[in-house]
């Protein structure tokens, strides 16, 4: 980008505007102003500098009024080497090089004078020199008069004032550990280099994984960390969690817990609670060594449960265990009673129509029941299936005896004749040729009213209303560059070179 744009306090851009060149298939800057030279017009820098070496060949740099004034003031405030008239310097003057005065010196000289001055072998007034070891360090003192060398001992140095790298053997062992706990990955990526630096350790509490900081300029991404390998904890003498240690002699707990559940029988009294042990606390439990309870018999209102079956008595070899918990003889009938009888009878029992309350064999039911042949049904016929004796032989109803209403959940087969009324509850009219109503769409998508009362195919032309497609009705990220027309261009703001040809303007960050 050309120098000097934009014209604000920073005097620089943080972006370069580029457009897509479809011929070269690359992005090129919209405009780059050239530097002005001795043979080309271009951009000229303004500078306050008075000692720069810029020229027309390297890019013209114009001096500002401030620079011109500085040069003029410097010229007016310097001694003239060729003027013979007297000149005076009102301020103290320091010469970096040797000064030779052929005409002599008048007044006091400040600074070094070559040669020995016999009266300057020591200071007229001795001075005290003190040296302090930092803001909180000790102070060493000595008197100096110039007659000899002196030595000053500093009793202590403030560590906070020390610059540079201290040898490792000078640092206390307890100060070397720097472990920072964070709740999760999000909290780890929010760390700053004032909290951790390269070489520090970070443990993520939700996973228990420990990381070493490898780049404290990238703490907000995975590239700033390196996970500790499990092999580094093979010998953990003192560990709070021995998850990755093969030999943690004093670990407070282990990474995986032990669960124990002891169950005898099926009743609540015989069931033992499940408990877990991970080494963090003592756990004790009792194992019930008593035998399971006897089988519980079922009743009319309650189910039984499994258990030890009752022992059969002698002579019960032909009996079976019944659900009530008793042994019974297989096939044994204790008594028989008809519905019309009041007591049970044993032995060879003969059951008659009178015993069970049935009609005699020659009894006629024509007055109360529908005859097998002919007759009129006046009530409701409740049945699971009503079907003819032969397939496709009989007709339900006749032309002179029609049904007023026929109710059914489903009809299977073909319907012959006209069906009147509306099929308001039909879910699938497989053979219907047409509907007797019209359909029109309203709302965001509209169409004119279209009749369905035809056997011909129906075409409906729909229209999406103006302003009906909004960002709220388009799923996030549903519109992509690949879905745009070829003549539609977009603007991209970012650092990496875009690859989609739809991007016609690239603002490079």
N, C-alpha and C positions, 0 to 999 in steps of 0.2 A: 504494500500500500504506500502511496506517496507520503513524504514527510509533511507534517504540519496539518493533517486533517484528523478529526474536525477541529475547528477553532474554539476550543474550550480550554479549561484550566489544565487538563491532562496532556493536551497537545498530542494525543494518539488515539487510535481506534482500538477496540477490543474485538473487532470483526472485520471481515473482508466480504463485500457483496460480489457474488459471482452469478453468472447465468450459464445455462446449458448450451453448449455448442453441438448441435445435432450432426454436423459434418465430421468434426474431430472426435465427437462422443466424449467430451470432457467438459468440465466447468472452467470458465475463464472469468477473470475480474471484469467488472463493468467498466472501470476506468482506472488507470494508473498514471498519474502525472509524472513526467520525467524530471530529473534534476536539470536545472539550467547550467549550461557550459559556455565556453567562449565562442562556440559556433552553433548553439541550439538554445532556443527559448524553452523555458520550463519553470519549475517551482524554485523559488529562492528562499533560503532560510534567513531569518533575522537572528542575530546573535549579540549578546552582551560581552562576549569574550574579546580580549585585546591581545591575546597571545596565540590565536589559532593560526594554522598553516593552510587553511582552505584557499583555493584559487579558482579562477574561471574554468580551468581544465578539470578540476575535481568536483565542481558543483559550486555555483556562486553563493556566497554567504555575505549578506549585507550587515554592516555594523549599525547598531541602534544608536540613538542620541546618547544614551548612557555610556556606551563604549567609547564614543568620540570624546565625551566630557572627561572620562577617566584618563584617556591618553593625554589630553590637553592639560589636565591638572598635574599629571606626573611630569610633564615637560616643564611646567612652570615652577615646580617644587624641587628641581634638581640643580646642583652646582654646574656652572658652565666651565668646561675645561679650557676654553680659549679666551675668556674674558680676563683682562688685566686689572680691572677695578676690584676693590675689596668686596668680598661676599661673606655673609654671615649665616650660620646655622643656629637657630634658636633652641632646638630640641637636642636631647642627648643623642649622640650618633655612635653607631657600632660599625666597625670595619671588620669584615670577615678575613681579609688578607692583611699582609704586613703594610704598615704606614711608615713612610720615610719622610722626615721633615728636615730638608737641607737648611732651612732658615731658623731652625730651633722651634721649641714648643713653649707656650706661655700658659700658665694655669695648671690645673690638676689633670692628670691622666688617669682614666679608669680602664682597667683591663690589664692584659699581660704586656710586659716590657721585656724585650730580649736583653739578656745580660743579668748580672747579679747586682742587687741593691743591698749594700752591707747593713743597712738599717731595717731591712725587711726579712730577716732570718726567722722571725717569729712575730706573732700578732702582738700589737701593743696591749690589747685587752683579750685575755683568754675567753673562749666561748664554750658553752656546754652544748654538746650534741646528743640528742636522744632519738632512738629508733623504736617504734611500736609495731608489734606483730599483729596487725589487723585491728578491727574495731574493738574486739574483746580480748586481744592478746596482751601479753606483758610488755613492759617498756624497759629497754636497756639504755644507759647513759654513760657518758665519759666527757672530761674536759679536754679541750684542744687549744693550744696556743701556737701551733706551727713549729715548735721546736723538735718534735718527734712524732712518730706514728702512734696511733691509738687503736685499741681493739674494743668493740662494743659487743656484749653478749645479750641476746634477746631471750628472756626466761621462758616465754611461751608464745605460740602463734595461733591466732584465730583460724580455725579450719574453714570457716565460711569465706575467708578472704583469700584462700589459696586458689590459684589458677593453674591450669594444666592437669596432667594425669598423675595421680598418686600411685605408687607401687602397691600391688595387691597385698603384700605382707604388712603394710602399714594400716590396713583397714581391719577393724574388729570382725571376727567371723560372723557374729550375730547380725551385723549390718549388711551382709551380702545378700540375704534373702529378701526378695520383693515379689510377693504373691498377691494378686488382686482378684477378688471374687466378683463375679457378675451373675445376674439372675438367668439370663438367656442370651441368645445370639444377638437380638436387637440391642440389648444393653452393652454387649461387647463391641458392637460396631459404633456405639456412641462414645467410647472412650476417647480422650484427647491425650496429646503428648505431654501435658502437664500432670496427668495421672499415671501413665506408664510410658516407658521408653524402650528402645531396642535392647533386647536381652532380658527384660522383665517377663514374669510368668503370669498368666491369666487362667483361672479355672471357671468354667461355665457350670453353674450349680444345677441347672435342669437336666444336663446330660452327664455331668461328672467328668467331662473331657478337659484336659489341661493343654494350654497353648503357650508357646514362647513367642514373644514379639520379635519379628525379624525386620520390620520396617515401620517405624513409628510415624511415617508420613502417610501410611495407608491403613490406618486403624479402622476405617469404615468399610473395609472389604476383607475377603479371605486372604488376599495377597499379603496382608500385613502380619499374618500369623502362620505358625507352623505347629501342627498337633504333635504333642509328645507321644512317642511310640510306647506300646505296652512293655517292650523289652527293657525300658529304663527303670522299671519298678519291680524287677525280679527279686530284689532283696530289699524289702521295706521293713527296717527294724522297728520304726515307730510310725504307724499309719492310722489315720482316722477311719479310712475306708480301704480295705484290702481288695478292691475290685480287680486290679491288675497285678497284684503281687503274688508270687509263688511262695514266698516265705515272709509273712508279716507276723513277727513274734509278739508284737504288742498292739495289734489292730483292735480298735474299739468295736468293729463289726465287720461282717463279710458282705460281699456284694449281692449274694443270693441267699434267700431265706429257706429254712427247712420247715415244711408243713407236715403235721402229724394229725391223723384222724383215726380214732379207734371206735368201732361200732359193733355192738352185740345185740342181736334181736332187732325188732322193728318198733317197739314202743318207745315213747319219749324217755321213759325211766332208764332204758338200757342204752341209749345213744349218748356218746361222748362228744364234747365240743372240739372243733378243729382249732389248733393253735399254731403259731409260727415262731421260729427261732432264727435270729440273724446274728447272735453273739453280743448284741447291745445290752442285754439284761439276762438274769437267770430265769429259767423256765422249769417248772416241775409239773408232772402229771401222773395220775394213777391209772393203771390198767385193771379193769374189772375182770377178774378171773372166774367169776361165777358163771354157771351155764345159762344159756338162753332160757326164757320162760316157756311154759307149755303153750301149745297152740290155743288161740282164742277162738271160740265158736262164733259163728255168725247167727244173728237174730233177724227177725223180720224188719227191724229198723236200723240195724248197725252191722257193718262188715266186721269179720274177724281178721286175724293176722296169723302169719306163719309162726311156727315154733315146734317144740317137741310134741309128737303125737302121743295121746294117752296109750298106755300099754294095754293090749287086748288080754282078756282073761282066758283061762283054759277053756277049751271047747268053742272058741270064737274063730276057729280057723276058716269057717265059711262066711264070716261076716265081713262087711266093708265099713270104712270110716266115713260117716256122714258129716255134712257141713255143720251140724249142731254139736260136733265133737263126740258123738256116740257111735258105738259099733252096732251095725244092723245086719240082719240076715238078708241076703240078696234074694229078691223076688217075693218076699213074704208080704201078704196082704192081711192086715189086722181086721178088716171089716168092710162091707159094702152096703150103701144106702142109696136108694133112689130119691129123686127130688121131691116126690110126694110122700116119702116115708119120714118118720121121726126118729128112728133108731137104726144102728148098724146091725147087719146080720153076718154071721160067719159060716164057714163051710161051703157046701154046694148051694149057691144062691142063684135063683132064677129071676131075671128081670123082665117085667111085663110093661105094657103101655101104661097101666094103672100105677105101677111103681114109680115111674119117672114123670107122670102127669101128661102123657101123650094121648092123642085121640086113638080110637080103635081103628083097625085096619080098614073097615068098610065105612068110615066116617066121611061125609061130603063137606068140602070147604067152599063150594061155589059162591056162597053168599058173602064170604069174608075175604077170599083169595082169588086172584086171577087164574082162570082155567088155563090149562096147557094149550088148549085150542079154542080160539074165539074169546069173547068177553070184552068188557070195556074197563079200562083203567081210569079211575077218577082221581086218584091221588098222585103223589110224586114217585117216580121210579128211580130209586137210588141204586146205582150199580157202577162197578168199575169199568166194565166193557159191555157194550151192546153191539152184537155183530150178527150178520145173517149166517144161516147154516151152510150156504154155498157162496163162493166168491163171485161178485158181479151178477147176482141173480135177482135180488130183491131191491125195491125202491122204498126210500123213506118218505112217506106221504104220496098223494095222488093229485091229479088236476082238480078234482072235486072235493078234496080234503087236504087243504094246505095248512102248513104250520104258520102261526102268527109271528113268532120269534124263534130264532135258533141262536143259541149262545154257545160259543166254543172259543178256546184259547188259540187253536190252530186248525186250519183246514189243509189236508193233504190230498192232492189230486186236482183235477180240473173242475172248475165251476161252469155249468152250462146255464145260459139264460142271463137276464138282466138283474143286476144288483142295484137296488135303489138306496139313496141316502149317502152320507159322507163317511168315508173310512177314516174317522178321526183318530183311531187308535192303531191303525195298521202300521207295522214296522217294516214290512217288506211285501209290496204288491208285485210279485214277480211277473205276472202276465197282464198287468193293466196297460192299456194303450194310451191313456191320457188322463189328465186331471181336469177338473171342472172350474178351476180358479186361476187367478193371475198372480204373478210374482214381481215385485219391484224392490230394489235395494235402496236403502236410505242410510244417512250418516256420512262418514268420510268417503266411502265408495258409493256412487249412485248410478242408476240406470233407469231408463224409461220402463213403464209397466209393460210386462210381457205376458201374453196369455199362454197357459199350459194346456188349454182345451184343444189340443191337436195331437195327431198321431205322427206329425212330422218332427224332425230334429229342431230344437229351439236354440237360437243364438242370442245372447245378451251382451251388449256393448256397455262396458262399465267405464266410469270416469272417476278419477281421484280428485277431490275438491282442492281448490287453491289453499295453500297453507296447511293442508291436512297431514303432510309428512314432516314431522319435526324431529329435532334431536332426541326428544323424550321417547319417540316411537321407533327410533333406530337403535338397535343394540350397540353397546360400546364396542368399538373397533370393528363394526360390521362393514363400514365403507373403507376399502383399502385402495391403494394405488392401482392394483390390477383390475379393479372394478370401474375405473374411470375411463371415459372415452379418450381416444388417441389425441384429440385436440384440447384436452383439459390439462392444464399445468398446475403444479403446486409449488409452494415455497417451503424450503427445508432449512431449519436452524439447528446447527450441530457442529461437531468437530470432525467427524469422519466423513470421507467423501461418499456422497450418496450413489447408489447403483441403479435406481429406478429412473427410466427416461421420462416419467411423468413430472419429475422435479425439474422445473425450468429455472428457478432462482434459488441459489444456495448462499445463505448468510453463514459464513464460517466463523465459529467462535474460537 
